[in-house]
Amino acid sequence: MPIMIKTTKFKLDKYDGKLLFELDKDSQIASTTLAKRVGRSRQAVEYRINRLVKEGIITGFQTSINPHKLGYKIYKTYFKLRNIPNEKQKLLEHLRKAGIVYWMGECSGSWDLIVALFVKDDYEFFNFKNELTSKFTSLIVGEDEQIILDAKQYPKRYFTEKNSEPVIFAGKIVQNEISDLDFKILSHIVNNSRISIVELSSKVKANIKTVNSRLEILEKKGIILQYRIGIDLNKLGLELYKAIITLDRYTPEDEKKLFSYVSNIPNINYFIRNLGQIELEFVAENYQEYYKIIEDLKKEFPNVIRTADFVLMITDEWTPGFENLWKTSKY
């Protein structure tokens, strides 16, 4: 779990930047293929990957799983918290063990904690949220909820400024039936996408041919979207911001223009459409850079954007409880 506080800045050269960009598009990429794309030898590429992991720049190799293709909806809850450190730690541990947390992050600004949950229906979300707020009533002083419609997730273009199309996350909900073996595979690769097929086969107790076949099916169904990497931005002298934008109007034409504009900003990480707002995630060197991006955006779309709240992300945790979901699943 990377903590984004200021430390000595690690200097990347252009080959490191290319390497991180390509790994974020596909962290399962073979070293020989990666070497050709980066313009270095296979040995040099493997050395650089190991060095970036050792230095803590690469925090993990992640599999991007789309809960919407498993019949789940994604709810986001934004929390304001009292300054009670011990209770906050208990809350975070409770969420990590819950088994339905897709992503969560501590932050500073308009909110103190944002949590994305994947649940089957409104009742499951309602019951979980009420139980959570009742259990931590002394800590939670404010909240808001949103439902994710879809999101465009961009490769980390700020390393190269190379243009690349985003991958569409969430979207239409589909109840794909998957097996117990599929869940085992997902639970092992969700936070270890570069695991070898031999090791994965051993862990799930299935032969290599079967595991490869199941992975291909999970990818074809859109359950597995992408294989990516986690980055400790703080070690690179970078910060992660979310702009939570309330809209005055949002016609299809407005959306097309806004998406086109945002897509040309190399700092963009995510373009998220919630049920009642949009959320943009940017990487910036400091608040001043982020502020300029948002001010330029507001000037470009004065009749579309009503307000733009922000948070600076402090932590960034993906699928901390996916294995718990598998253990309790009926599949």
C-alpha positions in Angstrom: 0.0 0.0 0.0 1.9 3.1 -1.2 1.8 6.1 1.1 2.1 9.3 -1.0 4.2 11.6 1.3 7.2 13.5 0.0 10.5 11.5 -0.2 13.6 11.7 -2.4 12.6 11.7 -6.1 13.6 8.7 -8.1 14.9 9.7 -11.5 13.5 7.8 -14.5 15.2 7.8 -17.8 13.3 7.5 -21.1 13.7 3.8 -21.2 12.2 3.4 -17.7 9.3 5.6 -18.9 8.7 3.4 -21.9 9.0 0.3 -19.8 6.4 1.5 -17.3 4.1 2.6 -20.1 4.2 -0.8 -21.8 3.9 -2.8 -18.6 0.8 -0.7 -17.7 -0.8 -1.7 -21.0 0.0 -5.4 -20.4 2.0 -6.4 -17.4 2.0 -10.0 -18.7 4.0 -9.1 -21.7 6.9 -11.4 -22.5 10.4 -9.9 -21.7 11.5 -10.5 -25.3 8.5 -8.6 -26.7 9.0 -5.8 -24.2 12.6 -5.5 -25.1 11.8 -4.9 -28.7 9.3 -2.2 -27.8 11.6 -0.4 -25.4 14.7 -0.8 -27.5 16.8 -2.7 -25.1 18.0 -6.2 -24.6 15.9 -8.8 -22.7 18.5 -8.9 -19.9 18.5 -5.1 -19.6 14.6 -5.0 -19.5 14.5 -7.7 -16.8 17.2 -5.9 -14.8 15.2 -2.6 -15.0 11.9 -4.3 -13.9 13.6 -5.9 -10.9 15.3 -2.6 -10.0 12.0 -0.7 -10.2 10.3 -3.3 -8.0 13.2 -3.2 -5.5 13.1 0.6 -5.4 9.4 0.4 -4.7 8.5 2.3 -7.9 6.4 -0.7 -9.1 4.2 -1.6 -6.2 2.5 -4.6 -7.8 1.4 -6.3 -11.0 -2.4 -6.2 -11.1 -5.2 -7.8 -13.1 -8.0 -5.4 -13.9 -11.3 -7.3 -13.3 -14.6 -5.9 -14.4 -17.3 -6.7 -11.7 -20.0 -5.6 -14.1 -19.3 -8.7 -16.2 -19.9 -10.9 -13.1 -23.3 -9.4 -12.4 -22.2 -6.9 -9.8 -22.9 -3.2 -9.5 -20.2 -0.8 -8.3 -21.2 1.7 -5.6 -18.8 4.5 -4.4 -19.1 5.9 -1.0 -17.3 9.2 0.0 -16.7 9.6 3.7 -15.8 12.6 5.9 -14.1 11.3 9.1 -13.3 12.7 12.5 -9.7 12.8 13.6 -9.7 9.5 15.6 -6.6 7.6 14.2 -7.3 4.3 16.1 -10.9 4.2 14.8 -9.8 5.0 11.3 -7.4 2.1 11.3 -10.1 -0.2 12.5 -12.4 1.0 9.7 -9.7 0.4 7.1 -9.0 -3.1 8.4 -12.7 -3.8 8.4 -13.0 -2.8 4.7 -9.9 -4.8 3.7 -11.5 -8.0 5.1 -15.0 -7.3 3.8 -14.6 -9.1 0.6 -16.7 -6.7 -1.5 -14.2 -3.7 -1.7 -13.0 -3.2 -5.2 -10.9 -0.1 -4.5 -10.4 2.3 -1.6 -8.2 5.3 -1.0 -7.5 7.7 1.8 -7.5 11.3 0.7 -7.3 14.9 1.6 -9.6 17.7 0.5 -13.4 17.4 0.0 -13.4 13.9 1.4 -11.2 11.7 3.7 -11.9 8.3 2.3 -13.4 6.9 -0.9 -14.5 3.3 -1.2 -15.8 1.4 -4.2 -17.9 -1.7 -3.4 -19.0 -4.4 -5.8 -22.4 -5.8 -4.7 -25.3 -7.7 -6.4 -28.0 -5.3 -5.7 -29.2 -2.1 -3.9 -30.2 -4.1 -0.8 -26.7 -5.6 -0.3 -25.2 -2.1 -0.6 -27.8 -0.6 1.8 -27.3 -3.3 4.4 -23.5 -3.1 4.2 -23.4 0.7 4.4 -25.8 0.9 7.3 -23.8 -1.7 9.2 -20.6 0.2 8.5 -22.0 3.6 9.6 -23.5 2.1 12.7 -20.3 0.3 13.7 -18.2 3.5 13.2 -20.7 6.1 14.1 -18.2 8.0 16.2 -15.8 8.3 13.3 -18.0 8.9 10.2 -19.4 12.5 10.2 -20.5 12.8 6.5 -21.0 10.6 3.4 -22.2 10.6 -0.1 -23.0 7.7 -2.5 -22.7 7.3 -6.3 -23.1 4.4 -8.7 -20.5 3.9 -11.4 -22.0 3.7 -14.9 -18.7 3.3 -16.8 -15.1 4.4 -16.8 -12.4 4.9 -19.4 -9.0 3.9 -17.9 -5.9 5.2 -19.7 -2.4 3.7 -19.7 0.1 5.8 -17.8 0.8 8.2 -20.7 2.5 10.7 -18.4 5.7 8.6 -18.6 6.0 9.0 -22.4 3.1 11.3 -23.6 2.5 8.7 -26.2 -1.1 8.6 -27.3 -3.1 5.4 -26.5 -6.8 4.5 -26.4 -8.4 3.9 -23.0 -10.0 0.6 -22.0 -13.7 0.7 -21.0 -14.4 -0.4 -17.5 -17.8 -1.2 -15.9 -20.6 -0.6 -18.5 -23.6 -2.9 -19.1 -24.1 -5.5 -16.3 -23.9 -9.1 -17.5 -24.4 -12.1 -15.4 -21.6 -14.4 -16.7 -21.6 -17.7 -15.0 -18.1 -18.7 -13.9 -16.8 -21.7 -12.1 -15.1 -22.3 -8.8 -11.8 -22.8 -10.8 -12.3 -19.4 -12.4 -12.7 -17.7 -9.0 -9.5 -19.5 -7.8 -7.6 -18.2 -10.9 -8.9 -14.7 -10.4 -8.0 -14.6 -6.7 -4.4 -15.6 -7.5 -3.8 -13.2 -10.4 -5.7 -10.2 -9.2 -2.7 -8.8 -7.4 0.0 -10.9 -9.1 -0.6 -10.7 -12.9 3.0 -11.8 -13.8 2.7 -15.1 -12.0 3.9 -17.9 -14.3 1.3 -20.2 -15.8 3.2 -23.1 -14.2 2.9 -21.6 -10.7 -0.7 -20.6 -11.3 -1.6 -24.1 -12.4 0.0 -25.5 -9.3 -1.8 -23.1 -7.0 -5.3 -23.8 -8.5 -4.5 -27.6 -8.9 -5.4 -27.7 -12.6 -3.3 -28.5 -15.7 -1.7 -25.7 -17.8 -3.9 -26.3 -20.8 -7.1 -25.9 -18.7 -5.8 -22.8 -16.9 -4.8 -21.2 -20.2 -8.2 -22.0 -21.7 -10.0 -20.5 -18.6 -7.9 -17.3 -18.8 -8.8 -16.9 -22.5 -12.5 -17.3 -21.7 -12.3 -14.8 -18.9 -10.6 -12.3 -21.2 -13.1 -12.9 -24.0 -16.1 -12.3 -21.7 -14.5 -9.0 -20.5 -14.2 -10.2 -16.9 -10.5 -9.7 -17.2 -10.0 -6.3 -18.8 -6.3 -5.7 -18.6 -3.0 -6.6 -16.9 -1.5 -3.4 -15.3 1.0 -2.2 -12.7 0.8 -0.2 -9.5 3.1 2.8 -9.1 4.2 4.6 -6.0 3.9 8.1 -7.5 5.3 9.8 -4.5 8.7 8.2 -5.2 8.6 9.9 -8.6 7.7 13.3 -7.2 4.1 13.0 -8.5 0.7 13.3 -6.9 -2.7 11.8 -7.7 -5.8 14.0 -7.8 -9.5 13.3 -8.3 -11.8 16.1 -9.6 -15.4 15.4 -8.6 -17.4 17.4 -11.1 -21.1 18.4 -10.9 -22.6 19.3 -14.2 -25.1 22.0 -15.3 -25.8 20.2 -18.5 -24.4 17.1 -20.3 -25.8 16.5 -23.7 -24.3 13.8 -25.9 -22.5 16.5 -27.9 -21.1 18.0 -24.6 -19.9 14.6 -23.5 -18.2 14.0 -26.9 -16.3 17.3 -26.7 -15.4 16.8 -23.1 -14.1 13.3 -23.6 -12.1 14.4 -26.7 -10.6 17.3 -24.7 -9.7 15.3 -21.6 -8.2 12.4 -23.8 -5.6 14.8 -25.1 -4.3 15.5 -21.5 -1.4 13.1 -20.9 -1.9 13.4 -17.1 -5.4 11.7 -17.3 -5.8 8.3 -15.5 -9.5 7.8 -15.5 -12.7 9.4 -16.9 -15.5 8.1 -14.8 -19.2 8.5 -15.3 -21.2 8.2 -12.0 -24.9 8.3 -11.9 -25.0 11.9 -10.7 -21.6 13.4 -11.7 -18.3 12.7 -13.5 -15.0 12.1 -11.8 -11.6 12.7 -13.5 -8.4 11.4 -12.1 -5.1 13.1 -12.9 -1.4 12.7 -12.1 0.4 16.0 -11.5 3.7 17.2 -10.1 1.9 19.4 -7.6 -1.4 21.2 -6.8 -0.5 24.1 -9.1 -0.2 21.8 -12.1 -3.5 20.1 -11.2 -5.2 23.5 -10.6 -4.1 24.7 -14.1 -5.6 21.6 -15.7 -8.9 22.1 -14.0 -9.1 25.8 -14.6 -8.4 25.3 -18.3 -11.1 22.6 -18.3 -13.6 25.0 -16.7 -12.8 27.8 -19.1 -13.3 25.4 -22.0 -16.7 24.1 -20.7 -18.2 27.0 -18.8 -21.8 25.9 -19.5 -21.2 22.3 -18.7 -19.2 22.3 -15.4 -21.0 23.8 -12.4 -18.5 22.9 -9.6 -15.3 20.9 -9.4 -14.3 19.6 -5.9 -11.0 17.8 -5.5 -9.2 15.3 -3.4 -5.5 14.5 -3.2 -5.1 10.8 -2.9 -2.9 9.5 -0.1 -3.3 5.8 -0.5 -4.5 3.6 -3.4 -5.6 0.0 -2.7 -7.0 -2.3 -5.3 -9.2 -5.4 -4.6 -7.9 -5.9 -1.0 -10.6 -8.5 -0.3 -11.1 -10.4 -3.5 -9.9 -13.7 -2.1 -12.4 -13.3 0.7 -15.1 -12.9 -1.9 -14.0 -16.2 -3.5 -14.1 -18.0 -0.2 -17.7 -17.0 0.4 -19.0 -17.2 -3.2 -21.7 -19.6 -4.2 -20.0 -20.3 -7.5 
